[in-house]
């Protein structure tokens, strides 16, 4: 179980870093901040929708 968690954590970190690098190169820090906010908002919506 811990191994699966670490695997998904690592993949998520890599994808986030790659996305942030591309967004920064194209549009700068404000866009990176907006990307982070969008990812957080998406996670919140998915959590709310998955509650019983």
Number of C-alpha atoms within 10 A of each C-alpha: 6 6 8 9 10 11 12 11 11 12 12 12 12 12 11 14 12 12 15 19 14 12 18 16 12 11 10 13 14 11 15 19 14 12 17 15 12 12 12 12 12 12 12 12 10 11 10 10 9 8 6 4
